[in-house]
Amino acid sequence: QVQLVESGGGLVQAGGSLRLSCTATATESIFSNNAVNWYRQAPGKQREFVATITRGGTTNYADSVKGRFTISRDNAKNTVYLQMNSLKPEDTAVYYCQVLFSWGQGTQVTVSS
């Protein structure tokens, strides 16, 4: 079982930046040996994929965030980051990280216009 804790959300103006963190309280091998994903859910909408990073460091992004968001990982710290630049009001959502079948509690990101 992997427990995940997200942090770094907040209120930012359009065009601003935030860095989210997802820290796993688990054995290092569980975290470092699996892909980690970020999802988000806006009010009234379904949860959607944002970004993923494999254990080898290969990344992939939703088209809506490509070129603006960067996912990275530090296995020594059991942490995955989501650097979000050029934020838009439509990026407003609760952001969740996921590993295997485990989800964090989410962190709220609000982008004002």
N, C-alpha and C positions, 0 to 999 in steps of 0.2 A: 504494500500500500504506500502510495506517495501522497504526502500532504503538500499542497502548494499555497503560497501566500504571495499575492500581488500587491504592489505598492507603486507610488509615483503619480497617481492620477491627480486631477485637480481642474481648476478653471483657468483657461488661457484665452487670449484674444486670437482671432483668426490671423494666420501667418506665424504664430508662435510655435514653440517646441515644448515637448515633454519627453521624459524618458521613464518608461515603465520597467519594473523589475518583477521577476517571478522567481521566488526562492523555494527550493524543494527541501523539505525535511525528510530525507530518506537516505538510504545507503547510496553512496556515491555511484555505484555501478548501475543502479536503476536509473538514475537521472542521466548519467553520462552516456549510457548505452542506448538511449531512445531519442526519437525525435520529440521536439517540444513545439507546441503550436500556440498561437494567439488567435483568439476569436473575439468578436464584439457583438453586442446586442443593443440596438437603439430602441427607444420606447415604441411599442406597437409593432416592432419588426422581429423577424426571426434572427436567431444567432447566425452570424456569418463568419467565414474564415477570413483571417487577416494575413497571417504569415506563419511560416514553419522553418525550422532549422533541424537538419538531421544530425545524427551523432558525429558525422564526419564534417559538419559545418556547411553542407549545401543548403542554400536558402531558396525559398519561393514565396511569392507575394500575390495577394489579390490585385487585380488590375487597378482597383480604386486607390490603392496606396503605393503602388510601384513608383519608385523614384523619390518618394517622400519619407517612407518608413524603412528602418533598417533593423533587422533582428540579429542578435549575436548571443554567444553563450560563453560562460566561464565555468567550466566543469569543476574546477578546484573550489569554487564558491557555491556550486550547485545552483547557479543563477543564470537565467536567460533574460536578456534585455530587449526592449522594443523602443528604439529611438524614433520619435515621431516629429518630423519637421514640416513646415508649411501647412500647419493644421487648418482645417476647414470646418465650418459649422456642421457639415454632414458627417464629420468624424466623431461627433458627440455620441457617446455610448458607454455602456459598462464593458470593460475589457477583461477577458478571462484567459488564463493560460491553462494548458492541458497537456498531460503526459499519460500515455496509455489510457486507462479508464478514469483517471483522476482529474478533477477540475478544482481550480481555486475559487475563492469567494467573489472575486471580481474587484475592479477598481474603477471608479467613475471618472470619465474624461468629459469635460464640458468645454466646448469651443464657442465663444461668443463672436457675433459678427460686428 
